[in-house]
Amino acid sequence: MALACRHVLLSVFDYKTEKYVIAKNKKVGVLYRIIQLTILGYIVGWVFVTKKGYQDTEEAILSSVITKVKGVAFINTSSGSRFWGPEDYVIPQQGEAVFFITTNFIETPEQRLGYCAESIKVPDGHCRVNSDCPEGETVIAGHGVKSGRCLKKDSNSTGTCEIHGWCPVERSHKPKEPLLGKAENFTVYIKNFIRFPKFAFSKSNVLETANDTYLKRCLYDEVGHPYCPIFRLGDIVSRAGHNFQDMAVLGGAVGILIEWKCDLDKGYSQCHPQYSFTRLDASGPNSSMSSGYNFRYARHFKNPSGQSYRSLFKVYGIRFDIMVHGKAGRFSIIPTIINIGSGLALMGAGAFFCDMVLLYMMKNRTLYRERKFETDKNVNNNDKDLKAKEPNKQRSEFQQLTDLSPEN
């Protein structure tokens, strides 16, 4: 028993190596080398060069965006000439990652609370008799509450219900051209701060320079001024593949993507922002039906006698959504070892595939199988010899015990 245990303990320190069979087959040899070169090219070219598999990466970017729009315009409306500045056409005024630029509007001035006819364009406001307008019922998608009266145009036509609300009701027509078409030349200042917490790395998209006048005269250009954060609105829409004047009529939504791809092994100066632009509200075959962007707001006033009234604005414009994505990477030994180990494991797949070809697809596969797998016949013979010697051994031991008995 002690000898067996000693043998097991010593066998732990034995080194076992594989036995290889060399197959003199040029076709399989060429196939094997092609597989090896393909896997090697994948590991070096794709994993390490293209995907930088030797780096530890982080995509959890922290970002802050500040915007500021500049530009003024005079416009002529039915209520007179007006001067519009950023305080009037930018919503919200404080500057965020999402902002709206007014390019067109329809004004309904001097609305007062009272009774008037519902718009003919509201289906729920149509009526023929007073019973079609139950008193106190709200007009669905309308402008007020029904008073109980049906205001007929004549005895043979359908009229509209009288409502209690802001009168006269909103002017409703589709604009043909933008009132603030000059907004194409307005500029927006987009300041973006980013941070990758894993690497304690921070940067902004503004050029770090001692020249105080740089931001006052520069305009973004991907080649000449990639670190100028000032964009012309017309250029943004143009880069999204659309015409500003066409979009300004009914409005739209434009996405501005700022993408940071930072290889921190190359240094701080090699981390650059990359901008891309796309229209978000136009997609699919029926995009013309759903495209555009508008909403309503009102400005309230009081006349000298204390009576309240308001001007209602239905504004059309372009909504800009600024989205920030990023990825940073830096050399780390752990992903490097993991990817190298994965590559070596793939190398073994080439040998496995070639073995399958030799074992099952070649003409002389039987000969190769005999060389690949060996059967030791001596093991069975030794087992038989041991079984034959066992009874003799037992009889010998019994004889020794008999010779040592007291009777002898």
C-alpha positions as CSV (number, residue, x, y, z in Angstrom):
1,M,0.0,0.0,0.0
2,A,2.8,2.4,0.9
3,L,4.6,1.6,-2.4
4,A,1.4,2.3,-4.4
5,C,1.0,5.7,-2.7
6,R,4.6,6.6,-3.3
7,H,4.2,5.7,-7.0
8,V,1.1,8.0,-7.3
9,L,2.8,10.9,-5.6
10,L,5.9,10.6,-7.8
11,S,3.7,10.4,-11.0
12,V,2.6,13.9,-10.3
13,F,6.0,15.1,-11.4
14,D,6.0,13.2,-14.6
15,Y,5.9,15.2,-17.9
16,K,3.7,13.9,-20.6
17,T,4.1,15.0,-24.2
18,E,2.0,14.2,-27.3
19,K,3.1,11.9,-30.1
20,Y,2.8,13.4,-33.6
21,V,2.3,11.6,-36.9
22,I,3.8,13.3,-40.0
23,A,1.5,12.9,-43.0
24,K,3.3,13.4,-46.3
25,N,0.3,14.9,-48.1
26,K,0.9,18.2,-49.9
27,K,-2.8,19.1,-50.3
28,V,-3.5,18.8,-46.6
29,G,-0.2,20.5,-45.8
30,V,-1.1,23.5,-48.0
31,L,-4.7,23.6,-46.5
32,Y,-3.2,23.6,-43.0
33,R,-0.9,26.5,-43.7
34,I,-3.7,28.5,-45.3
35,I,-5.8,28.0,-42.3
36,Q,-2.9,29.1,-40.0
37,L,-2.2,32.2,-42.1
38,T,-5.9,33.1,-42.1
39,I,-6.2,32.8,-38.4
40,L,-2.9,34.7,-37.9
41,G,-4.1,37.5,-40.2
42,Y,-7.4,37.7,-38.3
43,I,-5.7,37.9,-34.9
44,V,-3.1,40.5,-36.0
45,G,-5.1,42.5,-38.5
46,W,-8.6,42.5,-37.0
47,V,-8.2,41.8,-33.3
48,F,-5.0,43.8,-32.5
49,V,-4.7,46.4,-35.3
50,T,-8.3,47.3,-36.1
51,K,-10.1,46.5,-32.8
52,K,-7.1,47.2,-30.6
53,G,-7.5,44.1,-28.6
54,Y,-4.5,44.9,-26.5
55,Q,-6.4,47.8,-24.8
56,D,-8.7,48.1,-21.9
57,T,-11.7,50.2,-23.0
58,E,-14.5,52.3,-21.5
59,E,-17.7,53.5,-23.1
60,A,-19.4,55.0,-20.0
61,I,-18.7,58.5,-21.0
62,L,-19.8,61.4,-18.8
63,S,-20.9,64.4,-20.8
64,S,-22.2,68.0,-20.5
65,V,-23.5,70.2,-23.4
66,I,-24.0,73.9,-23.4
67,T,-25.5,75.8,-26.3
68,K,-25.9,79.4,-27.3
69,V,-27.6,80.7,-30.5
70,K,-26.8,84.1,-32.0
71,G,-28.5,86.1,-34.8
72,V,-31.3,88.7,-35.3
73,A,-33.9,89.3,-38.0
74,F,-36.7,91.8,-38.9
75,I,-39.9,90.1,-40.1
76,N,-43.2,91.5,-41.5
77,T,-46.5,89.9,-40.2
78,S,-50.2,90.7,-40.4
79,S,-49.8,92.5,-37.1
80,G,-46.8,94.6,-38.2
81,S,-43.0,94.5,-38.4
82,R,-41.2,92.8,-35.6
83,F,-37.6,92.4,-34.5
84,W,-36.6,88.9,-33.4
85,G,-33.6,88.0,-31.3
86,P,-32.4,84.8,-29.7
87,E,-34.7,85.6,-26.7
88,D,-37.7,85.3,-29.0
89,Y,-37.0,82.4,-31.3
90,V,-34.8,80.1,-29.1
91,I,-36.7,77.7,-26.8
92,P,-35.5,77.1,-24.0
93,Q,-33.4,80.2,-23.8
94,Q,-30.8,79.0,-21.3
95,G,-29.2,76.5,-23.7
96,E,-29.4,72.8,-23.4
97,A,-28.5,69.6,-25.3
98,V,-32.0,69.9,-26.9
99,F,-33.1,73.3,-28.3
100,F,-35.7,74.7,-30.7
101,I,-35.2,77.4,-33.3
102,T,-38.5,79.1,-34.5
103,T,-38.5,79.5,-38.3
104,N,-42.2,80.1,-39.0
105,F,-45.4,80.8,-37.1
106,I,-49.1,81.6,-37.4
107,E,-50.4,84.3,-35.0
108,T,-54.0,84.7,-33.8
109,P,-53.9,88.1,-32.0
110,E,-56.2,89.6,-29.4
111,Q,-58.1,86.5,-28.3
112,R,-60.6,87.1,-25.5
113,L,-62.7,84.7,-23.4
114,G,-66.2,84.6,-24.8
115,Y,-68.6,82.9,-27.2
116,C,-67.9,82.2,-30.8
117,A,-68.3,79.5,-33.5
118,E,-66.1,76.4,-33.5
119,S,-63.8,75.9,-36.4
120,I,-65.3,74.1,-39.4
121,K,-62.1,72.0,-39.5
122,V,-63.0,70.3,-36.2
123,P,-65.3,67.3,-36.9
124,D,-66.8,67.1,-33.4
125,G,-67.9,70.7,-33.8
126,H,-70.3,70.1,-36.7
127,C,-74.0,70.3,-36.1
128,R,-77.5,70.6,-37.7
129,V,-79.6,71.2,-34.6
130,N,-79.0,72.4,-31.1
131,S,-79.2,68.9,-29.7
132,D,-76.0,68.1,-31.6
133,C,-74.2,70.6,-29.2
134,P,-74.9,69.4,-25.6
135,E,-74.2,72.3,-23.2
136,G,-71.0,71.8,-21.1
137,E,-69.5,69.1,-23.4
138,T,-65.9,69.7,-24.5
139,V,-65.3,69.7,-28.2
140,I,-62.9,66.8,-29.0
141,A,-59.7,68.2,-30.5
142,G,-61.5,71.6,-30.5
143,H,-61.1,75.0,-28.9
144,G,-63.7,75.2,-26.1
145,V,-66.8,73.9,-24.4
146,K,-70.2,73.7,-26.2
147,S,-72.8,76.2,-25.2
148,G,-75.8,74.3,-26.4
149,R,-76.4,76.3,-29.6
150,C,-75.8,75.3,-33.2
151,L,-74.8,78.2,-35.4
152,K,-76.1,77.4,-38.9
153,K,-74.7,78.9,-42.0
154,D,-78.1,78.4,-43.7
155,S,-81.0,76.0,-43.5
156,N,-79.5,73.5,-45.9
157,S,-75.9,73.3,-44.7
158,T,-74.1,71.9,-41.7
159,G,-73.1,74.6,-39.2
160,T,-70.8,74.5,-36.1
161,C,-71.5,74.5,-32.4
162,E,-71.1,77.7,-30.4
163,I,-68.3,77.3,-27.9
164,H,-67.1,79.2,-24.8
165,G,-63.4,79.7,-25.0
166,W,-60.7,82.1,-26.4
167,C,-62.3,83.9,-29.3
168,P,-61.9,84.1,-32.2
169,V,-60.6,80.6,-32.6
170,E,-57.1,79.9,-33.9
171,R,-56.3,80.7,-37.5
172,S,-55.6,77.5,-39.2
173,H,-53.8,77.4,-42.5
174,K,-50.7,75.7,-43.9
175,P,-47.8,78.2,-44.4
176,K,-46.2,78.4,-47.8
177,E,-42.9,80.0,-46.9
178,P,-40.9,80.6,-43.7
179,L,-41.1,84.0,-42.0
180,L,-37.7,83.5,-40.4
181,G,-35.9,82.2,-43.4
182,K,-32.9,84.3,-42.4
183,A,-32.3,81.9,-39.5
184,E,-30.2,79.9,-42.0
185,N,-27.4,82.3,-41.2
186,F,-27.7,82.2,-37.4
187,T,-25.0,80.4,-35.5
188,V,-25.0,78.0,-32.6
189,Y,-22.2,77.6,-30.1
190,I,-22.0,74.0,-28.9
191,K,-19.7,73.5,-26.0
192,N,-19.1,69.8,-24.9
193,F,-17.2,68.6,-21.9
194,I,-16.5,64.8,-21.6
195,R,-14.8,62.6,-19.1
196,F,-13.9,58.9,-18.9
197,P,-13.8,58.1,-15.2
198,K,-11.9,54.8,-15.5
199,F,-8.9,56.6,-17.0
200,A,-9.4,59.9,-15.2
201,F,-9.4,61.6,-18.6
202,S,-11.2,64.8,-19.4
203,K,-11.5,67.1,-22.5
204,S,-13.7,69.5,-24.3
205,N,-14.4,70.2,-28.0
206,V,-13.1,73.8,-27.8
207,L,-9.6,74.6,-29.0
208,E,-7.2,75.4,-26.2
209,T,-5.6,78.6,-27.4
210,A,-4.4,81.9,-25.9
211,N,-6.0,83.8,-28.8
212,D,-9.1,85.5,-27.4
213,T,-10.5,86.3,-30.8
214,Y,-10.5,82.8,-32.2
215,L,-14.1,81.9,-31.2
216,K,-15.3,85.3,-32.5
217,R,-14.2,84.6,-36.0
218,C,-14.0,80.9,-36.5
219,L,-16.7,78.6,-38.1
220,Y,-16.6,74.8,-37.8
221,D,-14.9,73.0,-40.7
222,E,-13.9,69.3,-40.4
223,V,-10.5,70.0,-42.1
224,G,-9.7,73.7,-41.4
225,H,-11.2,74.2,-37.9
226,P,-12.2,70.8,-36.3
227,Y,-12.0,72.4,-32.8
228,C,-14.2,75.4,-33.6
229,P,-17.5,74.7,-31.7
230,I,-19.5,77.3,-33.7
231,F,-21.9,76.0,-36.4
232,R,-24.0,77.8,-39.0
233,L,-27.6,76.5,-38.8
234,G,-27.8,76.2,-42.6
235,D,-24.6,74.2,-42.7
236,I,-26.0,71.8,-40.1
237,V,-29.2,71.1,-42.1
238,S,-27.1,70.8,-45.3
239,R,-24.8,68.3,-43.8
240,A,-27.9,66.3,-42.8
241,G,-28.8,66.1,-46.5
242,H,-31.7,68.7,-46.6
243,N,-32.4,72.3,-47.6
244,F,-32.8,74.7,-44.8
245,Q,-35.5,76.9,-46.5
246,D,-37.6,73.8,-47.3
247,M,-37.4,72.5,-43.7
248,A,-38.1,75.9,-42.2
249,V,-41.6,76.0,-43.6
250,L,-43.1,73.2,-41.5
251,G,-40.1,72.5,-39.2
252,G,-38.3,69.3,-38.5
253,A,-35.8,67.5,-36.1
254,V,-32.1,67.3,-36.7
255,G,-29.7,65.1,-34.7
256,I,-26.1,66.2,-34.0
257,L,-23.9,63.4,-32.9
258,I,-20.6,64.1,-31.2
259,E,-18.5,61.0,-31.1
260,W,-15.2,60.7,-29.2
261,K,-12.8,57.9,-30.1
262,C,-9.8,58.3,-27.9
263,D,-6.7,56.2,-28.2
264,L,-5.0,57.2,-24.9
265,D,-1.8,55.4,-25.9
266,K,-1.2,58.1,-28.5
267,G,-1.6,61.0,-26.0
268,Y,-4.0,63.8,-25.1
269,S,-3.8,65.6,-28.4
270,Q,-5.0,62.6,-30.4
271,C,-8.4,62.5,-28.8
272,H,-10.7,64.4,-31.3
273,P,-14.5,64.9,-31.5
274,Q,-16.1,63.8,-34.7
275,Y,-19.5,65.3,-35.8
276,S,-22.2,63.8,-37.8
277,F,-25.7,65.1,-38.7
278,T,-29.0,63.5,-39.6
279,R,-32.6,64.4,-39.9
280,L,-34.7,62.5,-37.3
281,D,-38.3,63.2,-38.4
282,A,-38.1,62.0,-42.0
283,S,-38.0,58.2,-42.5
284,G,-40.0,55.7,-44.4
285,P,-42.3,56.0,-47.4
286,N,-44.9,58.2,-45.6
287,S,-42.4,60.6,-44.0
288,S,-44.0,63.6,-45.7
289,M,-47.2,63.0,-43.7
290,S,-45.5,62.8,-40.3
291,S,-42.5,65.1,-40.8
292,G,-42.3,68.6,-39.4
293,Y,-42.3,70.0,-35.9
294,N,-44.7,72.6,-34.3
295,F,-46.3,73.5,-31.0
296,R,-48.3,76.4,-29.6
297,Y,-47.8,78.9,-26.9
298,A,-49.6,82.2,-25.8
299,R,-48.6,85.6,-24.6
300,H,-51.1,87.2,-22.2
301,F,-51.8,90.9,-21.8
302,K,-54.2,93.3,-20.1
303,N,-55.7,96.4,-21.6
304,P,-56.1,99.7,-19.7
305,S,-59.5,98.7,-18.4
306,G,-58.0,95.5,-16.9
307,Q,-59.5,93.0,-19.4
308,S,-57.3,90.0,-20.2
309,Y,-56.5,89.0,-23.7
310,R,-53.8,87.0,-25.4
311,S,-52.0,86.4,-28.7
312,L,-51.8,82.7,-29.7
313,F,-48.8,81.5,-31.7
314,K,-48.5,78.2,-33.6
315,V,-44.8,78.0,-34.2
316,Y,-42.9,75.8,-36.6
317,G,-39.2,75.3,-36.4
318,I,-36.2,73.0,-36.2
319,R,-35.5,71.0,-33.1
320,F,-31.8,70.1,-32.6
321,D,-30.9,67.0,-30.4
322,I,-27.3,66.8,-29.4
323,M,-26.1,63.3,-28.6
324,V,-22.7,62.4,-27.2
325,H,-21.1,59.0,-27.5
326,G,-17.5,58.0,-26.8
327,K,-15.0,55.2,-26.3
328,A,-11.5,55.4,-24.8
329,G,-8.8,52.7,-24.7
330,R,-5.4,52.2,-23.1
331,F,-2.9,49.3,-23.2
332,S,-3.5,46.6,-20.6
333,I,-1.8,43.3,-20.2
334,I,-4.9,41.4,-19.3
335,P,-6.9,41.8,-22.6
336,T,-3.6,41.3,-24.4
337,I,-3.0,37.9,-22.8
338,I,-6.7,36.9,-23.3
339,N,-6.7,37.7,-27.0
340,I,-3.4,35.9,-27.6
341,G,-4.7,32.8,-25.8
342,S,-7.8,32.9,-27.9
343,G,-5.7,33.1,-31.0
344,L,-3.6,30.1,-30.0
345,A,-6.8,28.2,-29.3
346,L,-8.0,29.0,-32.8
347,M,-4.8,27.6,-34.2
348,G,-5.7,24.3,-32.8
349,A,-8.9,24.4,-34.8
350,G,-6.9,24.2,-38.0
351,A,-5.2,21.0,-36.9
352,F,-8.5,19.5,-35.9
353,F,-10.1,20.3,-39.3
354,C,-7.1,18.8,-41.2
355,D,-7.3,15.6,-39.0
356,M,-11.0,15.3,-40.0
357,V,-9.9,15.5,-43.7
358,L,-7.2,12.8,-43.3
359,L,-9.4,10.5,-41.2
360,Y,-12.6,10.6,-43.2
361,M,-12.1,12.2,-46.6
362,M,-8.8,10.9,-48.0
363,K,-8.4,7.7,-50.0
364,N,-5.7,6.3,-47.7
365,R,-7.7,7.3,-44.5
366,T,-7.5,3.7,-43.1
367,L,-3.7,3.8,-43.2
368,Y,-3.6,7.2,-41.5
369,R,-6.1,6.0,-38.8
370,E,-3.8,3.1,-38.0
371,R,-0.9,5.4,-37.5
372,K,-2.9,8.0,-35.6
373,F,-4.5,5.5,-33.1
374,E,-2.5,2.6,-31.6
375,T,-3.9,-0.4,-29.8
376,D,-1.4,-2.1,-27.3
377,K,-2.3,-5.8,-27.5
378,N,0.3,-6.6,-24.8
379,V,-2.0,-5.0,-22.2
380,N,-4.7,-7.7,-22.7
381,N,-2.0,-10.5,-22.6
382,N,-0.5,-9.2,-19.4
383,D,-4.0,-9.1,-17.8
384,K,-4.5,-12.8,-18.7
385,D,-1.1,-13.7,-17.2
386,L,-1.9,-11.9,-14.0
387,K,-5.2,-13.8,-13.7
388,A,-3.4,-17.1,-14.3
389,K,-0.7,-16.5,-11.7
390,E,-3.2,-15.4,-9.0
391,P,-4.4,-19.0,-8.0
392,N,-0.7,-20.2,-7.9
393,K,0.1,-17.3,-5.7
394,Q,-2.7,-18.1,-3.3
395,R,-1.7,-21.8,-3.2
396,S,1.9,-20.9,-2.4
397,E,0.8,-18.7,0.4
398,F,-1.4,-21.4,1.8
399,Q,1.5,-23.9,1.7
400,Q,3.7,-21.5,3.6
401,L,1.0,-21.2,6.3
402,T,0.7,-25.0,6.5
403,D,4.5,-25.4,7.0
404,L,4.4,-23.0,9.9
405,S,1.5,-24.8,11.7
406,P,2.3,-26.3,15.3
407,E,1.4,-29.9,14.2
408,N,4.5,-29.9,12.0
